[in-house]
Amino acid sequence: MASKTWFGFLESTIFSRVSNGLITAYGENLNCTMDEINGVPTEFPTMELRELEPLEIGQDLENTSVNAVRETIQIRLFAQDKETIKKLCRLATVQMKDLKFNVVSMFFVQQLNSDVYFAAARFRRVIGAGDTDIVIN
C-alpha cells in the first residue's frame, strides 16, 4: 500500500529513471536537472525535466486520499549541435514510453543562436496510488 503522500515523489522518481536511462544510453557527460533553466544553460548537453501541475483524478466517495493523478512531464533539451539534440530527443522519448507515458507534444527542435539548439516535449499518463511500476511507497 502506498503512503498517503506518494504523489509528492513522482517528479523525483521520474527524473531519476529518465536521467539514469539517458546517461546510460547517451553517456556520462549529459547534465540533467529538475531546476528550471532560464535562458541558456552553462553546460552542454543538458536535459531539464519538470512536473507540470498534476491533476487529482479517481476520487471516491470518502475523498480522504489521493487515489490517482494525471501527471504531465515536460522535458527540455539543450545541445550545441543538431545531431546531438535529435539523438537526445529520440532517447528521451524512449525513456518516457518505457514509463508508459503518452506523448502529448512531440519534440520540436529550434536553433536558439549559432551555438545552441533547443527542443521540448510533453508527456502525460495517469498514475494510481497502487501503480507499482512508478510509485515509491
Secondary structure, 3 states (H helix, E strand, C coil): CCCCCHHHHHHHHHHHHHHHHHHHHHCCCCEEECCCCCCCCCCCCEEEEEECCCEEECCCCCCCCCCEEEEEEEEEEEECCHHHHHHHHHHHHHHHHHCCCEEEEEEEEEEEECCEEEEEEEEEEEEECCCCCCCCC
